[in-house]
Every structure is written in C-alpha cells, then in structure tokens.
Amino acid sequence: MNISRTSVVIFILSLLCGIGSGASHTSAMGEDKKIILQRADALEGGSRISPSGRTEPARTARGRVVMEHGDIRLTCDRATEFMESGLVELEGNLRVSDPSMEIRSLRGYYYPEEEKGELLEQVQGKMPGEALSAVAEKALIDNGRNRVWLFGNAVAWHGEDQLSADTIMVQLSVQQGKRSIEQITGTGMAFLCIPDTLATTAGLYNQLKGEKMVITLTKGAERGISGIDVDRQGEMLYNTYDNGTPSGVNYTSGRKLEMRFTENTLNSVTARHNVTGKQYPASFIGSEEVNLPGFRIRGEEEKPDF
C-alpha cells in the first residue's frame, strides 16, 4: 500500500511543481524531493476504464485528498493514476495553490511524458502578487515552456484592465525561483478594456480589439503595461485630452496597431496598413454610440469567487 501511495503522489505533483515554485520538472521529480500525501479517506488499487476507453490497472487516492510538495498544496476528491496510459486523472473540487498562485477547476488530467496538464470545467485562477485573475472553460499548463493557456470564453483581469478572447496565453518568466508574468496574448477577437485614468468620471474605458493581441508587462517592482501590439483587424477607441481637459474621442483602425506606455500612461499610438480614423467631439465621451462592437465590462460576479 505504501508503494501505491508514493506512486500516486509523485505522478500527480509532477504536474504542479513548476506552477509556483519555478523548479524544473527534473529536479522536482528527483528522489531528494520529499512529496507528502497529507491525507485521503482511502487508497485502493485495481482496474478502471481510462479516458482512452480501455480497461487498465489503476491506483486511486480518494476522499478529501490533500497533498503537499514543498510550498505547493493540492486538494481534490479523487486522484487516479492509469498505469498503461501514463496519465493521471484528477476529479472533484481540484485546487492547486502556493504562495504566488491558486488555480481551481472541477477536474483535470496530467500527461507526464509531455509535461502538460489539463484543467477542465469552470476554471478559475488567481495570481495575487501580479494582480492577475482569470476564468475559462479549460486550461492547459505547459510546464516545460512556462505557459498557461486558457480556452473558451476566456477572460483575464490584470488590476482593472480586462482582456477577453477565444484563447488567452500567459507567458511566465522565472528569476531566482520566482515566477512573474512576461506577456499575455489574446487570440480570436481579443478585446481589451483599460480604465481611462485621466477621466474625472468613473466608468470610462479606452478600448482595443483585434484578431491577435500581445500585451507586454514591465519588469521590476513597479508592474504595469509597457506595450500592446495588435495584429489583424485592429480597432482602437480612446479619449483625448488637451492640457487635462477632455477634447474628444479618437477612433483608429488598421491591420496593425501599436500602443506604448510610460509609467502606465499611454504616450504613443501607431497604426499601420489600411489605416482609417475619426475624431468625435468631447460630447461623445462615455457614449455607447461610439463603443467598439463587443464592448462589455464584466461584473464582479463573473470574476473568480475565492
């Protein structure tokens, strides 16, 4: 029974070791790394039908399963290792947490040879130190490339900024064992809403959309957006000011759009290829009439509820 317990824990936590700790897959799987199954109501062996549809030997820990690896903690209702398929099935109230990140879903899979894991159904995630939270129908964790993919009605919030897209990819960087966000990419009619920090009226947003959008974040202690690049079907709507006084609303479109920021303040906008534009008077600031198609600010009830 001890052999079954150890095998289950090693396979499951190999998925999680890179999410928050920054450790490589090899080092985390080393024998000198102590992986602990804190509790489970039952441990059992036998045969089960795997996700591939065939019956094969399996090992299961079930009932309020709690596991730890260093500062990483995982809880779920049941964890099953399929011996022939080489995958681990995680079921029921799946939760992964460490000092920097927490991800939740209803169930998931891990593919050890590919160093990839899937989180399925009602995915919610938070990275408090980066002011990042997200929801999606499905997530893919690519441990080898330090990437997290969100699929299906994906929405991510970075502070007060909101990005929605068919697919969102978060590229992480690792320095001195600490993970931070390097870039966020939205694909499939990505739509970004950024609060207008110059406005004296609350609820005003600058808007940006396109088929693909890459948001690059600044490095160092003062985190924020340094640049945004839109490729294909780019559209932009932002409020303009003259010495702090609202002067109008600018609409710009082009195949490629580039926005550059200094200390989180927009300082340049460049449009390339098939460029069109229009300037609306100040009376249109905040008017729904000029909002880009698809503009929608999600309510607090749609954000992760933990």
MARTIPA-225051 format. One record per residue (C-alpha): x, z negated, y negated. Coordinates in steps of 0.02 Angstrom, whole numbers, plus 32768, in hexadecimal, padded with zeros to 4 digits. Last residue first. Layout:
site X=X, Z=Z, Y=Y
...
***
This chain:
site X=7D97, Z=80C6, Y=7997
site X=7D0B, Z=813E, Y=796C
site X=7D73, Z=81DC, Y=7956
site X=7D27, Z=8240, Y=78C5
site X=7C7C, Z=8291, Y=78CE
site X=7C1E, Z=81F8, Y=788D
site X=7C8D, Z=81F7, Y=77F2
site X=7C3D, Z=8299, Y=77BC
site X=7C8B, Z=8345, Y=77CB
site X=7CA0, Z=83AB, Y=772C
site X=7C5F, Z=845A, Y=7744
site X=7C95, Z=8502, Y=76FD
site X=7C6C, Z=858D, Y=7778
site X=7C5D, Z=8617, Y=76F7
site X=7CCA, Z=85EB, Y=7660
site X=7C72, Z=8587, Y=75DA
site X=7C41, Z=85EB, Y=753F
site X=7B86, Z=85C9, Y=753D
site X=7B9D, Z=8516, Y=7578
site X=7BD1, Z=84EB, Y=74C6
site X=7C54, Z=8462, Y=74B4
site X=7CAE, Z=84BD, Y=7426
site X=7C3E, Z=8550, Y=73F6
site X=7C28, Z=8516, Y=7341
site X=7CE4, Z=8527, Y=732B
site X=7CD5, Z=85E5, Y=7329
site X=7CF8, Z=864D, Y=73C5
site X=7D9A, Z=86AE, Y=73DC
site X=7D9D, Z=8737, Y=745E
site X=7E1F, Z=877C, Y=74D4
site X=7E4D, Z=8806, Y=754D
site X=7EF1, Z=8824, Y=75A9
site X=7EFE, Z=88A9, Y=762F
site X=7FAE, Z=886F, Y=765C
site X=7FFB, Z=87CC, Y=761D
site X=7FB9, Z=8731, Y=75C4
site X=802B, Z=86AB, Y=757A
site X=7FF7, Z=85FF, Y=753A
site X=806D, Z=8586, Y=74E6
site X=8076, Z=84D1, Y=74AB
site X=7FF5, Z=8475, Y=7514
site X=8013, Z=83B9, Y=7508
site X=8040, Z=8355, Y=75A4
site X=80E8, Z=8323, Y=7559
site X=810E, Z=83DB, Y=7540
site X=809F, Z=8457, Y=759B
site X=80A9, Z=850E, Y=75CB
site X=8018, Z=857F, Y=75FA
site X=802D, Z=8628, Y=764F
site X=7FA5, Z=86A6, Y=7678
site X=7FB4, Z=873F, Y=76E7
site X=7F33, Z=87C7, Y=7706
site X=7EEA, Z=87A5, Y=765C
site X=7E61, Z=8746, Y=7602
site X=7E5A, Z=86E4, Y=7560
site X=7DCB, Z=8684, Y=750F
site X=7DF3, Z=861B, Y=7476
site X=7D7D, Z=859A, Y=742D
site X=7D7D, Z=856F, Y=7375
site X=7DCF, Z=851A, Y=72E1
site X=7DC2, Z=8461, Y=730A
site X=7E28, Z=83FE, Y=7288
site X=7ECA, Z=83B1, Y=72C4
site X=7F39, Z=841A, Y=7253
site X=7ED8, Z=84B5, Y=7288
site X=7E8F, Z=849F, Y=7336
site X=7E61, Z=850D, Y=73CA
site X=7DF3, Z=84E6, Y=7460
site X=7E1D, Z=8538, Y=7505
site X=7DD3, Z=85B7, Y=757B
site X=7E3F, Z=8613, Y=75F8
site X=7E20, Z=869C, Y=7677
site X=7E98, Z=86E1, Y=76F9
site X=7E59, Z=8762, Y=7774
site X=7EFD, Z=876A, Y=77D1
site X=7F8F, Z=86EE, Y=77C4
site X=7F84, Z=864E, Y=775F
site X=801E, Z=85E8, Y=7731
site X=8013, Z=8536, Y=76EE
site X=80A6, Z=84D5, Y=76A7
site X=80ED, Z=8429, Y=7680
site X=8059, Z=83BF, Y=76B6
site X=8072, Z=8303, Y=76B5
site X=80DE, Z=8275, Y=76F3
site X=8145, Z=820A, Y=767D
site X=81BB, Z=81B0, Y=76F5
site X=821C, Z=824A, Y=772A
site X=81E8, Z=82FA, Y=7756
site X=8163, Z=8364, Y=7705
site X=80DA, Z=83B4, Y=776C
site X=80C2, Z=846C, Y=7795
site X=8012, Z=84B0, Y=77AA
site X=8005, Z=8555, Y=7808
site X=7F60, Z=85B4, Y=77FE
site X=7F22, Z=8641, Y=786B
site X=7E81, Z=86A6, Y=785C
site X=7E67, Z=866D, Y=77AA
site X=7E1D, Z=85E6, Y=773B
site X=7E48, Z=857F, Y=76A1
site X=7DDD, Z=850F, Y=7636
site X=7E03, Z=849A, Y=75A3
site X=7D8A, Z=840A, Y=75AA
site X=7D1B, Z=83A8, Y=7532
site X=7CC3, Z=830D, Y=7574
site X=7CEA, Z=8296, Y=74E5
site X=7CE3, Z=82D0, Y=7430
site X=7D7D, Z=82B6, Y=73C2
site X=7DD3, Z=8344, Y=741A
site X=7E90, Z=834D, Y=741D
site X=7E9E, Z=8312, Y=74D2
site X=7E2F, Z=839F, Y=7510
site X=7E16, Z=8369, Y=75C4
site X=7E5E, Z=83E4, Y=7644
site X=7DEC, Z=8444, Y=76BB
site X=7E3E, Z=84B4, Y=773D
site X=7DE1, Z=8534, Y=77A7
site X=7E30, Z=858D, Y=783C
site X=7DD2, Z=8626, Y=7875
site X=7E21, Z=862A, Y=7923
site X=7ECA, Z=85D6, Y=791E
site X=7EFB, Z=8534, Y=78C5
site X=7FB1, Z=84FF, Y=78C3
site X=7FEF, Z=8450, Y=7895
site X=80A8, Z=843C, Y=7875
site X=8130, Z=83B7, Y=787E
site X=80CE, Z=831C, Y=78AD
site X=8137, Z=8283, Y=78D7
site X=817A, Z=8235, Y=7975
site X=81FA, Z=81AA, Y=7978
site X=8284, Z=819F, Y=79FA
site X=830F, Z=81B2, Y=797B
site X=82C0, Z=8254, Y=793E
site X=8237, Z=82AF, Y=799C
site X=81D2, Z=833E, Y=7953
site X=811D, Z=8362, Y=7978
site X=80C0, Z=8407, Y=7970
site X=8003, Z=83F0, Y=7967
site X=7F9F, Z=8487, Y=79A3
site X=7EEA, Z=84A2, Y=796E
site X=7E78, Z=851E, Y=79C5
site X=7DCC, Z=8560, Y=7994
site X=7DEC, Z=851C, Y=78E7
site X=7DC8, Z=848A, Y=7871
site X=7E42, Z=8438, Y=77F8
site X=7E14, Z=83A7, Y=7786
site X=7E83, Z=8356, Y=7702
site X=7E55, Z=82A3, Y=76D3
site X=7EE6, Z=8258, Y=7734
site X=7F10, Z=82DB, Y=77B4
site X=7E6B, Z=82FF, Y=7809
site X=7E5F, Z=8371, Y=78A0
site X=7DC8, Z=83D0, Y=78E1
site X=7DBE, Z=8434, Y=7981
site X=7D18, Z=8481, Y=79B1
site X=7D67, Z=84BA, Y=7A55
site X=7E1F, Z=84A2, Y=7A7A
site X=7EA2, Z=8425, Y=7A3D
site X=7F59, Z=8443, Y=7A6A
site X=7FDF, Z=83BB, Y=7A65
site X=8094, Z=83F0, Y=7A5D
site X=813C, Z=839D, Y=7A7E
site X=817E, Z=8436, Y=7ADA
site X=819E, Z=83E5, Y=7B84
site X=8109, Z=8370, Y=7B77
site X=8089, Z=83F8, Y=7B5E
site X=7FE8, Z=8392, Y=7B4C
site X=7F4B, Z=83FC, Y=7B57
site X=7EAB, Z=83BD, Y=7B05
site X=7DF4, Z=83E6, Y=7B22
site X=7D4D, Z=83D9, Y=7AC8
site X=7D9E, Z=83A7, Y=7A24
site X=7DB5, Z=8315, Y=79AC
site X=7E45, Z=82E7, Y=793A
site X=7E99, Z=825D, Y=78D6
site X=7F39, Z=825F, Y=7871
site X=7F6F, Z=81DF, Y=77ED
site X=8021, Z=81F7, Y=782D
site X=8039, Z=813F, Y=7856
site X=7F87, Z=8139, Y=7897
site X=7F9B, Z=81C2, Y=791B
site X=7EEA, Z=81D0, Y=795D
site X=7E97, Z=8234, Y=79E6
site X=7DEB, Z=825D, Y=7A28
site X=7DC0, Z=82D2, Y=7AB8
site X=7D09, Z=82D7, Y=7AE7
site X=7D1F, Z=8330, Y=7B8C
site X=7DC5, Z=835A, Y=7BDC
site X=7E79, Z=8324, Y=7BC4
site X=7EF4, Z=8399, Y=7C18
site X=7FA9, Z=8372, Y=7C40
site X=8047, Z=83D8, Y=7C46
site X=80F5, Z=83B9, Y=7C8B
site X=80E5, Z=845B, Y=7CEF
site X=8120, Z=840D, Y=7D93
site X=80BC, Z=836E, Y=7D73
site X=8012, Z=83BF, Y=7D52
site X=7FA2, Z=8336, Y=7D08
site X=7EE6, Z=8336, Y=7D01
site X=7E61, Z=82E7, Y=7C91
site X=7DC3, Z=8281, Y=7C7A
site X=7D4D, Z=8235, Y=7BFA
site X=7DC2, Z=8242, Y=7B65
site X=7E2E, Z=81D2, Y=7AF9
site X=7ED4, Z=81E6, Y=7A9F
site X=7F34, Z=815C, Y=7A44
site X=7FD5, Z=8171, Y=79E4
site X=8065, Z=8117, Y=798D
site X=8076, Z=806B, Y=79DE
site X=803E, Z=80AE, Y=7A87
site X=7F96, Z=80E2, Y=7ACD
site X=7F46, Z=814E, Y=7B52
site X=7E8E, Z=8137, Y=7B7C
site X=7E27, Z=8188, Y=7C04
site X=7D76, Z=8145, Y=7C09
site X=7D52, Z=818D, Y=7CB5
site X=7DBE, Z=81F9, Y=7D23
site X=7E75, Z=8228, Y=7D2F
site X=7EA3, Z=82AC, Y=7DB2
site X=7F5A, Z=82BD, Y=7DE0
site X=7FA7, Z=8360, Y=7E19
site X=8020, Z=8396, Y=7EA0
site X=7FA1, Z=83FE, Y=7EFD
site X=7FDE, Z=83BA, Y=7FA5
site X=7FE3, Z=82FF, Y=7F7D
site X=7F4B, Z=82F1, Y=7F0D
site X=7F68, Z=8256, Y=7E9F
site X=7EC9, Z=81FE, Y=7E69
site X=7EAE, Z=818C, Y=7DD1
site X=7E08, Z=8133, Y=7DB8
site X=7DAF, Z=80D3, Y=7D2D
site X=7E32, Z=80F0, Y=7CA8
site X=7EB4, Z=808F, Y=7C44
site X=7F60, Z=80C3, Y=7C0B
site X=7FE0, Z=805F, Y=7BA7
site X=8085, Z=809C, Y=7B62
site X=8100, Z=801C, Y=7B1D
site X=8171, Z=8024, Y=7BB5
site X=8107, Z=8071, Y=7C3C
site X=8062, Z=8018, Y=7C53
site X=7FCC, Z=8030, Y=7CC4
site X=7F19, Z=7FEE, Y=7CC2
site X=7E94, Z=8029, Y=7D3D
site X=7DEA, Z=7FDA, Y=7D21
site X=7DAD, Z=8010, Y=7DCD
site X=7E0F, Z=808E, Y=7E30
site X=7EBE, Z=80B6, Y=7E6F
site X=7EBA, Z=814C, Y=7EE3
site X=7F2E, Z=81A6, Y=7F5B
site X=7F02, Z=8251, Y=7FA1
site X=7F1D, Z=82BA, Y=803C
site X=7EC9, Z=8364, Y=8032
site X=7E1F, Z=83B8, Y=8036
site X=7E19, Z=845C, Y=7FD8
site X=7DB9, Z=848B, Y=7F3C
site X=7E49, Z=849F, Y=7EC0
site X=7E0A, Z=8403, Y=7E65
site X=7E34, Z=83A2, Y=7F04
site X=7DB8, Z=8373, Y=7F8B
site X=7DEC, Z=82C9, Y=7FCC
site X=7E4F, Z=8281, Y=805D
site X=7E8A, Z=81D0, Y=807D
site X=7EDB, Z=8145, Y=8018
site X=7E9E, Z=80AD, Y=7FB8
site X=7EC8, Z=8034, Y=7F2D
site X=7E3E, Z=7FC5, Y=7EE6
site X=7E08, Z=7F63, Y=7E4C
site X=7E9F, Z=7F9D, Y=7DEA
site X=7F20, Z=7F3C, Y=7D87
site X=7FC4, Z=7F3C, Y=7D2A
site X=800F, Z=7FD0, Y=7D83
site X=80C0, Z=7FC8, Y=7D3F
site X=8142, Z=804F, Y=7D25
site X=81F6, Z=8016, Y=7D18
site X=826E, Z=809D, Y=7CE0
site X=8311, Z=808C, Y=7D41
site X=82CE, Z=8100, Y=7DC7
site X=82CA, Z=8191, Y=7D4E
site X=8224, Z=81E3, Y=7D28
site X=822E, Z=81B6, Y=7C70
site X=82DD, Z=81FA, Y=7C64
site X=82AD, Z=82A3, Y=7CAC
site X=820D, Z=82BA, Y=7C49
site X=8268, Z=8297, Y=7BA6
site X=8243, Z=81FB, Y=7B41
site X=81EF, Z=820D, Y=7A98
site X=818D, Z=816D, Y=7AB2
site X=80E3, Z=81A7, Y=7A7E
site X=80AE, Z=823D, Y=7AE1
site X=814A, Z=8252, Y=7B4B
site X=8129, Z=81CC, Y=7BCC
site X=8072, Z=81F9, Y=7BE2
site X=8075, Z=8280, Y=7C63
site X=80FA, Z=8228, Y=7CCB
site X=8081, Z=8197, Y=7CC6
site X=800C, Z=81E1, Y=7D45
site X=808F, Z=8215, Y=7DC5
site X=80EE, Z=8172, Y=7DBE
site X=8050, Z=8107, Y=7DC7
site X=8008, Z=815E, Y=7E60
site X=80AD, Z=815A, Y=7EBD
site X=80C9, Z=80A1, Y=7E9C
site X=801D, Z=806F, Y=7EDA
site X=8027, Z=80D9, Y=7F76
site X=80D0, Z=808F, Y=7FA4
site X=8090, Z=7FDE, Y=7F86
site X=8000, Z=8000, Y=8000
***
